Amino acid sequence: MKPDSLCGCYVLLRIISVLTLATPAVAGSHLPPEVQEFIANRDLCDHFRGEPFEGNSPEQIKRREFVFQSIEIYCPGTDRRLAALKKRYKNDSGAMKRLSGYEEKSEK
């Protein structure tokens, strides 16, 4: 496989694993759909924020661009959405339990 294919395969596998891991917990606790969506997006955001992007080889430069683009897709507005969801679901213990696991100020 080419490095491009590996990168695409890795991202696809990561998205599937995030959604698979989120599904049993989400289904079991009957979280509101907007909380489920937030969890899936925020988990992807946190994943890409933690990805290494050092180096100057062509592959590393391409990877860095991909990581930064992914952060732009999944991360903007998550602090605001987290605060709004906590306010809306303050009386829903299941939602609050899941939402309390996220840092409130992740955006710079």
Long-range contacts (C-beta under 8 A, 24 or more apart in sequence): 3-59, 3-62, 4-62, 7-62, 7-63, 7-66, 11-66, 11-70, 14-44, 14-47, 15-44, 18-43, 18-44, 18-47, 25-98, 29-94, 29-95, 29-97, 29-98, 30-94, 31-94, 31-95, 31-98, 32-89, 32-92, 32-95, 34-85, 35-85, 35-89, 35-95, 35-98, 35-99, 38-78, 38-81, 38-82, 38-85, 38-99, 39-98, 41-74, 41-78, 42-74, 42-78, 42-82, 42-102, 44-70, 44-74, 45-71, 45-74, 45-75, 45-78, 45-106, 46-102, 46-106, 48-74, 48-75, 49-75, 49-106, 75-106, 75-107, 76-107, 77-107, 78-102, 78-106, 78-107, 79-104, 79-105, 79-106, 79-107
